[in-house]
Protein backbone atom coordinates (compact mmCIF):
# COMPACT_ATOMS: atom_id res chain seq x y z
CA UNK A 1 0.00 0.00 0.00
CA UNK A 2 1.30 3.48 -0.84
CA UNK A 3 1.44 6.59 1.30
CA UNK A 4 -1.93 7.91 0.14
CA UNK A 5 -5.20 7.08 -1.64
CA UNK A 6 -7.62 9.26 -3.55
CA UNK A 7 -11.19 9.48 -2.25
CA UNK A 8 -13.28 6.78 -3.96
CA UNK A 9 -16.47 8.88 -4.12
CA UNK A 10 -16.92 9.61 -7.85
CA UNK A 11 -18.50 12.96 -6.91
CA UNK A 12 -15.81 14.07 -4.43
CA UNK A 13 -14.35 16.50 -6.99
CA UNK A 14 -17.73 18.27 -7.40
CA UNK A 15 -18.10 19.29 -3.72
CA UNK A 16 -17.23 22.97 -3.36
CA UNK A 17 -14.76 23.31 -0.47
CA UNK A 18 -11.46 25.18 -0.16
CA UNK A 19 -9.58 21.92 0.43
CA UNK A 20 -10.49 20.75 -3.09
CA UNK A 21 -9.46 23.93 -4.97
CA UNK A 22 -6.25 23.50 -6.97
CA UNK A 23 -4.48 25.51 -9.66
CA UNK A 24 -3.21 29.05 -10.19
CA UNK A 25 -4.72 32.18 -11.65
CA UNK A 26 -7.69 31.45 -13.90
CA UNK A 27 -6.80 27.74 -14.17
CA UNK A 28 -8.55 26.59 -10.98
CA UNK A 29 -10.18 23.18 -10.59
CA UNK A 30 -11.96 21.21 -7.88
CA UNK A 31 -9.94 18.04 -7.29
CA UNK A 32 -10.72 14.79 -5.49
CA UNK A 33 -9.21 14.83 -2.00
CA UNK A 34 -6.00 12.94 -1.25
CA UNK A 35 -6.12 10.74 1.87
CA UNK A 36 -2.88 10.40 3.83
CA UNK A 37 -2.36 6.86 5.13
CA UNK A 38 -0.19 8.03 7.99
CA UNK A 39 -1.84 6.18 10.88
CA UNK A 40 -2.85 2.60 11.51
CA UNK A 41 -6.38 3.78 12.34
CA UNK A 42 -6.79 5.31 8.86
CA UNK A 43 -5.07 2.43 7.02
CA UNK A 44 -7.34 -0.18 8.62
CA UNK A 45 -10.62 1.74 8.42
CA UNK A 46 -13.08 2.72 5.71
CA UNK A 47 -11.50 6.20 5.81
CA UNK A 48 -8.50 4.86 3.89
CA UNK A 49 -10.87 5.11 0.89
CA UNK A 50 -13.17 8.05 1.70
CA UNK A 51 -12.10 11.52 2.82
CA UNK A 52 -15.08 12.03 5.16
CA UNK A 53 -18.55 10.75 6.10
CA UNK A 54 -20.22 12.84 3.40
CA UNK A 55 -18.22 11.15 0.63
CA UNK A 56 -18.68 7.71 2.20
CA UNK A 57 -22.47 8.06 2.36
CA UNK A 58 -22.75 9.61 -1.12
CA UNK A 59 -20.85 6.58 -2.44
CA UNK A 60 -23.01 4.10 -0.51
CA UNK A 61 -26.19 5.82 -1.64
CA UNK A 62 -25.13 5.65 -5.29
CA UNK A 63 -23.73 2.08 -5.22
CA UNK A 64 -25.84 0.47 -2.45
CA UNK A 65 -27.20 -2.31 -4.68
CA UNK A 66 -23.78 -3.29 -6.01
CA UNK A 67 -22.31 -3.27 -2.49
CA UNK A 68 -25.17 -5.41 -1.13
CA UNK A 69 -24.78 -7.88 -4.01
CA UNK A 70 -21.12 -8.55 -3.18
CA UNK A 71 -22.26 -10.75 -0.28
CA UNK A 72 -26.05 -11.17 -0.38
CA UNK A 73 -27.90 -12.16 2.81
CA UNK A 74 -30.76 -14.60 2.25
CA UNK A 75 -31.55 -15.40 5.89
CA UNK A 76 -30.85 -13.85 9.29
CA UNK A 77 -27.75 -14.71 11.30
CA UNK A 78 -28.01 -15.74 14.93
CA UNK A 79 -25.58 -15.85 17.84
CA UNK A 80 -26.37 -18.03 20.88
CA UNK A 81 -26.53 -15.98 24.09
CA UNK A 82 -27.31 -16.32 27.78
CA UNK A 83 -29.18 -13.52 29.53
CA UNK A 84 -28.07 -13.04 33.13
CA UNK A 85 -30.39 -11.06 35.43
CA UNK A 86 -28.90 -9.42 38.51
CA UNK A 87 -30.59 -7.40 41.24
CA UNK A 88 -28.65 -4.65 42.98
CA UNK A 89 -29.30 -1.70 45.25
CA UNK A 90 -29.39 1.74 43.67
CA UNK A 91 -30.75 5.19 44.44
CA UNK A 92 -33.27 7.60 43.00
CA UNK A 93 -33.01 11.20 44.15
CA UNK A 94 -35.86 13.40 45.32
CA UNK A 95 -35.72 17.13 45.83
CA UNK A 96 -36.90 17.68 49.41
CA UNK A 97 -36.55 20.95 51.40
CA UNK A 98 -34.01 22.48 49.01
CA UNK A 99 -31.70 19.48 48.55
CA UNK A 100 -31.57 16.12 46.82
CA UNK A 101 -32.11 13.13 49.07
CA UNK A 102 -31.22 9.57 47.99
CA UNK A 103 -34.10 7.09 47.99
CA UNK A 104 -32.86 3.48 47.83
CA UNK A 105 -34.54 0.88 45.63
CA UNK A 106 -33.75 -2.53 44.15
CA UNK A 107 -32.83 -2.28 40.46
CA UNK A 108 -32.46 -5.02 37.86
CA UNK A 109 -29.57 -5.29 35.43
CA UNK A 110 -29.60 -7.70 32.47
CA UNK A 111 -26.31 -8.76 30.96
CA UNK A 112 -25.92 -10.62 27.67
CA UNK A 113 -23.21 -13.26 27.59
CA UNK A 114 -22.29 -14.79 24.24
CA UNK A 115 -22.40 -18.55 24.01
CA UNK A 116 -20.43 -20.69 21.57
CA UNK A 117 -20.27 -18.98 18.18
CA UNK A 118 -19.92 -21.49 15.36
CA UNK A 119 -19.52 -18.95 12.50
LINGI-V116080 format. One record per residue. N is the residue number from 1. RES is the residue in one small letter. SS is DSSP state (2 for helix, 1 for strand, 0 for the rest). OMEGA is omega in whole degrees, 0 to 359 (999 if undefined). BURIAL is + if it has 16 or more other C-alpha atoms within 10 Angstrom, else -. Layout:
N;RES;SS;OMEGA;BURIAL + N;RES;SS;OMEGA;BURIAL
This chain:
1;x;0;182;- + 2;x;0;181;- + 3;x;0;179;- + 4;x;1;171;- + 5;x;1;170;+ + 6;x;1;179;+ + 7;x;0;184;+ + 8;x;0;177;+ + 9;x;0;182;+ + 10;x;0;179;- + 11;x;0;182;- + 12;x;2;184;+ + 13;x;2;180;+ + 14;x;2;181;- + 15;x;0;187;- + 16;x;0;174;- + 17;x;0;180;- + 18;x;2;182;- + 19;x;2;180;- + 20;x;2;182;+ + 21;x;1;178;+ + 22;x;1;176;- + 23;x;0;181;- + 24;x;0;176;- + 25;x;0;180;- + 26;x;0;182;- + 27;x;0;181;- + 28;x;0;176;- + 29;x;1;168;- + 30;x;1;185;+ + 31;x;0;173;+ + 32;x;0;182;+ + 33;x;0;176;+ + 34;x;1;181;+ + 35;x;1;178;+ + 36;x;1;180;+ + 37;x;0;188;+ + 38;x;0;176;- + 39;x;0;180;- + 40;x;2;179;- + 41;x;2;180;- + 42;x;2;184;- + 43;x;2;185;+ + 44;x;0;180;- + 45;x;0;178;- + 46;x;2;183;- + 47;x;2;166;+ + 48;x;2;184;+ + 49;x;0;181;+ + 50;x;0;186;+ + 51;x;0;178;+ + 52;x;0;181;+ + 53;x;2;181;- + 54;x;2;180;- + 55;x;2;178;+ + 56;x;2;184;+ + 57;x;2;172;- + 58;x;2;179;- + 59;x;2;181;+ + 60;x;2;178;- + 61;x;2;182;- + 62;x;2;187;- + 63;x;2;185;- + 64;x;2;182;- + 65;x;2;179;- + 66;x;2;179;- + 67;x;2;181;- + 68;x;2;181;- + 69;x;2;176;- + 70;x;2;178;- + 71;x;0;184;- + 72;x;0;178;- + 73;x;0;183;- + 74;x;0;180;- + 75;x;0;182;- + 76;x;0;174;- + 77;x;0;179;- + 78;x;0;176;- + 79;x;0;178;- + 80;x;0;180;- + 81;x;1;170;- + 82;x;1;179;- + 83;x;1;181;- + 84;x;1;179;- + 85;x;1;183;- + 86;x;1;175;- + 87;x;1;180;- + 88;x;1;181;- + 89;x;1;179;- + 90;x;1;181;- + 91;x;1;162;- + 92;x;1;179;- + 93;x;1;177;- + 94;x;1;178;- + 95;x;1;182;- + 96;x;1;177;- + 97;x;0;173;- + 98;x;0;178;- + 99;x;1;179;- + 100;x;1;182;- + 101;x;1;179;- + 102;x;1;176;- + 103;x;1;184;- + 104;x;1;174;- + 105;x;1;178;- + 106;x;1;181;- + 107;x;1;179;- + 108;x;1;178;- + 109;x;1;176;- + 110;x;1;180;- + 111;x;1;178;- + 112;x;1;176;- + 113;x;1;179;- + 114;x;1;175;- + 115;x;0;177;- + 116;x;0;178;- + 117;x;0;183;- + 118;x;0;180;- + 119;x;0;999;-
